Amino acid sequence: MYKKARYNRSKIRSVETIEGEPIEWKIERIVSNKEPITDGAPSIFTERKDGVVSAYNIRTDRWEIAADAMDLVSKSKQAKREERAEARKAKKEAKVIEISKDKNSGTESTEGTSKAE
């Protein structure tokens, strides 16, 4: 008897694609309607005194930036974990139950007592 092949089904789904307008049509539309050019990349110009921003510098070590970001993420997760532990600890400390002798059932607490007393 042969083993049946098992295929893992991925949860990755395709993104919805939209067909864009060809550049020739866009130029023709803008020129004929005399529309202003509104789209484009954001300006990344910085003042000379500020120097080169690391986000736009091709020589920046991206690994250090990613490591710093992951440190922030791990610190926030650790803080949340400690917060839940403190809440759980406070909740356990708040549960103090006193057992008293019930007249109807005849039960009583035997904690801290001995039969010799």
C-alpha positions as CSV (number, residue, x, y, z in Angstrom):
1,M,0.0,0.0,0.0
2,Y,1.4,3.4,-1.0
3,K,1.4,6.4,1.2
4,K,-0.8,9.2,0.0
5,A,1.0,12.4,-0.5
6,R,0.0,15.2,1.8
7,Y,0.2,18.7,0.5
8,N,0.4,21.6,2.9
9,R,-2.1,24.3,2.0
10,S,-0.7,27.7,2.5
11,K,-2.7,30.6,4.0
12,I,-1.0,33.0,1.7
13,R,-3.4,34.6,-0.7
14,S,-2.7,36.7,-3.8
15,V,-3.2,40.5,-3.6
16,E,-5.9,42.1,-5.7
17,T,-4.3,43.5,-8.8
18,I,-5.4,46.6,-10.7
19,E,-4.4,47.3,-14.2
20,G,-2.8,50.8,-14.4
21,E,-3.1,53.5,-17.0
22,P,-0.3,53.4,-19.7
23,I,2.1,56.3,-19.4
24,E,1.3,57.5,-23.0
25,W,-2.4,57.8,-22.2
26,K,-1.7,59.6,-18.9
27,I,0.6,62.2,-20.6
28,E,-2.0,62.7,-23.3
29,R,-4.8,63.2,-20.7
30,I,-2.7,65.6,-18.7
31,V,-1.7,67.7,-21.7
32,S,-5.1,67.8,-23.3
33,N,-7.0,68.6,-20.0
34,K,-4.2,70.9,-18.8
35,E,-4.2,69.1,-15.4
36,P,-1.4,69.7,-12.9
37,I,0.9,66.8,-12.2
38,T,-0.1,65.6,-8.8
39,D,1.5,62.2,-8.4
40,G,5.1,61.4,-7.9
41,A,7.7,60.4,-5.3
42,P,8.0,62.4,-2.1
43,S,10.9,64.8,-1.9
44,I,13.8,63.5,0.1
45,F,15.8,66.6,0.2
46,T,17.4,67.5,3.5
47,E,19.2,70.6,4.6
48,R,23.0,70.4,4.2
49,K,23.4,71.2,7.9
50,D,21.3,68.1,8.8
51,G,23.5,65.8,6.8
52,V,22.4,62.6,5.2
53,V,19.4,61.0,6.8
54,S,20.1,57.3,7.5
55,A,16.7,56.4,6.0
56,Y,17.8,57.7,2.6
57,N,21.5,56.8,2.8
58,I,22.4,53.8,0.6
59,R,25.5,53.2,2.8
60,T,23.5,52.9,6.0
61,D,23.8,49.5,7.7
62,R,20.2,48.4,7.6
63,W,21.0,45.5,9.9
64,E,21.6,47.9,12.9
65,I,18.3,49.7,12.2
66,A,16.4,46.4,12.1
67,A,18.2,45.2,15.2
68,D,17.2,48.4,17.1
69,A,13.6,48.1,15.9
70,M,13.5,44.4,17.1
71,D,14.9,45.4,20.5
72,L,12.1,47.9,20.9
73,V,9.6,45.2,19.9
74,S,11.0,42.7,22.3
75,K,11.1,45.2,25.2
76,S,7.4,46.1,24.6
77,K,6.5,42.4,24.6
78,Q,8.5,41.8,27.8
79,A,6.8,44.8,29.4
80,K,3.4,43.4,28.5
81,R,4.4,40.0,29.8
82,E,5.5,41.5,33.2
83,E,2.3,43.5,33.4
84,R,0.2,40.4,33.0
85,A,2.3,38.6,35.6
86,E,1.8,41.5,38.1
87,A,-1.9,41.5,37.4
88,R,-2.1,37.7,37.9
89,K,-0.1,38.0,41.1
90,A,-2.3,40.8,42.5
91,K,-5.4,38.7,41.6
92,K,-4.0,35.7,43.5
93,E,-3.2,37.8,46.6
94,A,-6.7,39.3,46.6
95,K,-8.3,35.8,47.0
96,V,-8.3,35.2,50.7
97,I,-11.0,32.9,51.9
98,E,-11.9,32.3,55.5
99,I,-13.7,29.1,56.4
100,S,-15.9,29.3,59.3
101,K,-17.9,26.6,61.0
102,D,-21.3,26.1,59.4
103,K,-24.0,25.4,61.9
104,N,-26.1,23.4,59.4
105,S,-23.5,21.1,57.9
106,G,-21.3,20.5,60.9
107,T,-18.0,21.2,59.0
108,E,-15.2,23.1,60.4
109,S,-11.7,24.1,59.4
110,T,-8.9,21.7,60.6
111,E,-6.1,24.0,59.4
112,G,-3.7,24.8,62.2
113,T,-5.4,22.7,64.8
114,S,-4.4,19.3,66.2
115,K,-6.5,16.7,68.0
116,A,-4.3,17.0,71.1
117,E,-5.6,20.5,71.9
